[in-house]
């Protein structure tokens, strides 16, 4: 509770205001899960569509695609992730959910511009603004996914998120979904509770806010 005590200048570990902030943080973390879930599904399906257009319906087993992925000896390896995800899988639909969030995010690095995004970005994300260069839009998606990944990881590890601009986080999720499908983004907004919880944050003074 020290993080929450410090946030409200509390000197008492059992301060009720700190507990109120703690439970609110847990509750808003919970209601973020559905938008995060939908965003990840939408993004990985968009990438899968692009990969199918480039490498065929069995893209996870395409040697050309496998060789296009980086395979660093240390740290996260997209190629190793793909290899592990397809072990024992008989269909693309079984591979997709086994791939880590980082795999989908890293498909938006510059190395894939020539192979995929120069020709397929607007096909799989028809809601993107057409006046911007493809490389800038692809980079924007990567950077937005990084911010979403950070939020997702903090929630998954039960860490505080109350110091983040959660309204911006939510809008970031909606915007990415809208790039793929505006009706899906509208449906997401009509079935979310995030904004209600943002509006109900405990009326306490957080240092630095």
C-alpha positions, 0 to 999 in steps of 0.5 A: 500500500505504500504507493497509494499512501504516498500518492495521498501524502498519507502517514498511516498504512491503513488510511481509508483514502489510500484504500479507496484509491487502491480499490478504484485502481483495481476496479478500473484495471478490470474494466479496461480488460474488455477494450484491451482484449478487443483491441488485441483481437482486432490488431492481430486479425488485421496483421493476419489478413495482411500476412495471408495476402502476402504469404498465403492462407498458411502463412505461419508455415511459410518459409519466406515469412519465417525468414523475414522475422528477426531471431536475436540470440537473446531477448524476445525473438519473433521467429522463435515465438512463431515456431513455438506457437505453431507447434502442434497447431493444425490451423492458423486460427490455433496459431494466432492466439498463441503468439504474444502481443509483442509479436503483433506489435513488432510486425509494425517495424520498418523491416516489414514496410516493403513486404507488407505495409507499403501495399497492404496497410490501407487495405487492412486499416481502411480507417487510416487518414489517407493524407499521411505517408504509409511509413508514418502511419505504420510507425504511429501504430507501432508507438500506440501499441507500445503504450497499450502494451505498457498499460496491459502489462501493468494491469496484468501484474496488478500494478498502479495505473492511476497516475496515467492519463487513462482517458488518453489510454482509452481513446488510443484503444478506440482509435486503433480499433477504428482504423480497422473498423469504425462500427467495431469501435462504436460497438466497443464504446457502447459496451465499455465502463472505462469512462464511467470509472474515470469519472468516479475516481476518488476525490483525493489530491494526488501529488504532482497532479 
